[in-house]
Amino acid sequence: RDWPNKAELQAAAFEGARTAWDELLERGELEDAEYCASRLTALLTHLRTVHLYCLHCGCHFDDADDLERSCPGFDEDAHEGADSVAMAR
């Protein structure tokens, strides 16, 4: 995104002072654990369904059947101690 007044937003009233730019970049929603969990679930789902990739296995699969057959599950708990082909890749 192009910010036409970015320099103005970055100007501090005095050295070390917070600027309007700092406040604009602040991500308050990251303080909310429920929001973060929801966002993580959405990202993991996207990786699995669109890219056939499991973050926990650390590998890409050939197709949805390969993912389903080789990956022990959706979350990190399913991968702990798993004897999976994907884990050995």
LUMNU-719182 format. One record per residue (C-alpha): residue number from 1; x, y, z. Coordinates in steps of 0.5 Angstrom, whole numbers, always signed. Layout:
BEGIN
<vexza NUM; <X; Y; Z>>;
...
end
This chain:
BEGIN
<vexza 1; <+0; +0; +0>>;
<vexza 2; <+2; +7; -2>>;
<vexza 3; <+2; +12; +4>>;
<vexza 4; <+3; +19; +1>>;
<vexza 5; <+4; +22; +8>>;
<vexza 6; <+8; +17; +11>>;
<vexza 7; <+14; +22; +13>>;
<vexza 8; <+9; +26; +16>>;
<vexza 9; <+6; +20; +20>>;
<vexza 10; <+14; +18; +22>>;
<vexza 11; <+16; +24; +25>>;
<vexza 12; <+16; +24; +32>>;
<vexza 13; <+15; +30; +37>>;
<vexza 14; <+21; +29; +40>>;
<vexza 15; <+27; +23; +40>>;
<vexza 16; <+24; +17; +42>>;
<vexza 17; <+17; +19; +42>>;
<vexza 18; <+12; +14; +39>>;
<vexza 19; <+9; +16; +32>>;
<vexza 20; <+3; +16; +29>>;
<vexza 21; <+6; +11; +24>>;
<vexza 22; <+8; +6; +30>>;
<vexza 23; <+1; +6; +32>>;
<vexza 24; <-1; +5; +25>>;
<vexza 25; <+3; -1; +25>>;
<vexza 26; <+1; -4; +32>>;
<vexza 27; <-2; -10; +32>>;
<vexza 28; <-7; -10; +38>>;
<vexza 29; <-11; -17; +35>>;
<vexza 30; <-4; -21; +37>>;
<vexza 31; <-6; -20; +44>>;
<vexza 32; <-12; -24; +43>>;
<vexza 33; <-10; -31; +44>>;
<vexza 34; <-17; -34; +41>>;
<vexza 35; <-16; -29; +35>>;
<vexza 36; <-9; -32; +34>>;
<vexza 37; <-11; -39; +35>>;
<vexza 38; <-16; -38; +29>>;
<vexza 39; <-11; -35; +25>>;
<vexza 40; <-6; -40; +25>>;
<vexza 41; <-12; -46; +24>>;
<vexza 42; <-14; -42; +18>>;
<vexza 43; <-7; -41; +15>>;
<vexza 44; <-5; -49; +17>>;
<vexza 45; <-12; -51; +13>>;
<vexza 46; <-10; -46; +7>>;
<vexza 47; <-3; -50; +7>>;
<vexza 48; <-6; -57; +7>>;
<vexza 49; <-12; -56; +2>>;
<vexza 50; <-8; -51; -3>>;
<vexza 51; <-1; -53; -3>>;
<vexza 52; <-1; -60; +0>>;
<vexza 53; <+4; -58; +5>>;
<vexza 54; <+4; -60; +12>>;
<vexza 55; <+8; -55; +17>>;
<vexza 56; <+9; -60; +22>>;
<vexza 57; <+11; -66; +17>>;
<vexza 58; <+15; -60; +14>>;
<vexza 59; <+14; -63; +7>>;
<vexza 60; <+10; -63; +1>>;
<vexza 61; <+5; -68; -2>>;
<vexza 62; <+4; -71; -9>>;
<vexza 63; <-4; -70; -8>>;
<vexza 64; <-9; -70; -3>>;
<vexza 65; <-9; -78; -2>>;
<vexza 66; <-2; -78; -1>>;
<vexza 67; <-3; -72; +5>>;
<vexza 68; <-9; -76; +8>>;
<vexza 69; <-5; -83; +8>>;
<vexza 70; <+2; -80; +10>>;
<vexza 71; <+1; -75; +15>>;
<vexza 72; <-1; -77; +22>>;
<vexza 73; <-6; -71; +23>>;
<vexza 74; <-8; -63; +23>>;
<vexza 75; <-4; -61; +29>>;
<vexza 76; <+2; -61; +33>>;
<vexza 77; <+0; -66; +38>>;
<vexza 78; <-2; -71; +32>>;
<vexza 79; <+5; -71; +30>>;
<vexza 80; <+9; -72; +37>>;
<vexza 81; <+12; -79; +37>>;
<vexza 82; <+8; -81; +30>>;
<vexza 83; <+11; -87; +26>>;
<vexza 84; <+9; -84; +19>>;
<vexza 85; <+12; -84; +12>>;
<vexza 86; <+12; -76; +12>>;
<vexza 87; <+16; -75; +18>>;
<vexza 88; <+21; -80; +15>>;
<vexza 89; <+22; -76; +9>>;
end
